[in-house]
């Protein structure tokens, strides 16, 4: 057992590479990354470059051009108020992704801090933080979203805040569990024995070893936050008109399901595609970083 | 020469056959027009009745028409028709009206209705705690006298031209059952509540002792609350519901195209979608700015996109009203260039920021209209933000005049203008717009107290001009609640408030 671990460590030591090299190797070795990775990359590029790519202002209502089908002028047609559907969809995707990233970042930082502290110190601190997290975890995402919307008012930013709140316990628990599993290992004990402070042990020694698991979770968190935003917007508690949001677009499309089905299909398919790409990407990431699968 | 001689026997036979066939068809259609008794129907409503008090506005309106009667009811042409009162005589000086009540009318409790119940109902309805809305209509009532068991006389301090508006809303309640009215209905209506699952299903049975012989035709009505109006429309199409009330105007067209579904509006020009502006807030305190906004609104587009089947409005009332001024129609024509020019004249070349209150919880159409309005305003440089409030917050902000602009709708636009100025908060002397003008108050007073038709006409026409000119409330379009029903449900009627009246409704079996 011992010999084996020394061996692997040596191997890792001997093949130390730069970050970009490692990433490239990771991608090549894991073909699973290819499809979701490229899809996601394209979607992200298209979404964030929306202001450059879209031919129309997503909030501009062209009088007389309502409910047009897909055509050369409007590739995906126009909505009930004469707004270009393609432009709205791209801007909607941008909003979704932004909210997903913001929520994952805020929730990730807070969750990580709480998880690190709870896992490392355990004892009463862990008890208190643990119960608080359990409480938070007990609420369904939509309930938290509704509460935030009622207290802070409905807006896209507040939907992001709600999603961030929901992400905190998820990230915190994974971090805590990882830290508890790692902190009694020899390398950690060794660092303590060499006189490293808590901060150094946590950030330099323990955190890098649990990063993969957190990264996978964070990726999924982005997807969950996007779903929550779309849900809240659908209910009128997220992005406010005329801001293009996929959830709002789906809500508006409901009354035109029979006359203009593309109004619902386009934002719905875009959202699904984004979520699928992210989920598969997270899956591939997990497989790639899973020590049991690492060659 | 006899004509028949010229016709060959076979032809004669054919003529006979055709005649018989035509007669048969006519006979059948005759049978079709004959009401049939029995049957039960399922009605879909979007909001559960919160009370059985007939004077509670809002969701309870869906059931008041089944449970209660009034003394005199307006027909479609706004002509008063006898209901619980058989006849009435207005005194020459207009200072009193004597109503002869129908005899043998029974409440659901089994007790007979008498003049005392009528007086009780009137006094209750005028109790500010119950229904302050009705009070202005009856402001001039000095006293209600029970002449005998079946005769009531109302005495006015000054002539009351809107007396039938009042009677049309004066539901007769059982004075011995009043205390628990919120939970237990106490009327004389054609149906009585037999079972209620609060918030979801309400069952009404035929009231066997109903005063009108042979009515109602239906045995049972089940009202089911389907909060999603689109799901409700789908339920009608699949046959899970027989009649639906209050669904988005957009669905109307689609439902109307189906062969086995009939559609219509519960009220005709009674409910008006409006933009209310606060005349005490910058920059809307300038009438020029308000007029510019009026010219910037594209009413036709709104009607086409959201309120299919309704008509744009400029004055609060329609063509049939005594206050209607034909020349005013152009004042609300869409003209963004002129609007921009007016805005510049008022000193706002670069436009300004504005917040518009709406509440999707109260009506989805409001918020969709807000989006259109936002775009219309953007065209003349006004940057509007939509604030979508939860219903209670919306009402509070409105009550406290804490808004710049809000989307709203008001009812009773099809009644006598006196009712409008007396009971519709947008146009009352104390209004959310905080609009005040001496002439406005004076004219309302004239209209409410004069019986002379030509003088009233003059007063209301001037009021129409003031309303359009001072633009504190912009009338946008009539927004009447739609209904749709299976085609073999006949003779549906709705009260002026939009409450279904189903006593003569019958189901073809």
Interface residues (C-beta under 8 A of the other chain):
Chain A: X59 X60 X61 X63 X66 X80 X81 X150 X154 X236 X240 X241 X242 X252 X254 X255 X256 X258 X259
Chain B: X230 X248 X250 X251 X254 X298 X301 X305 X360 X367 X368 X370 X371 X372 X374 X375 X386 X387 X388 X390
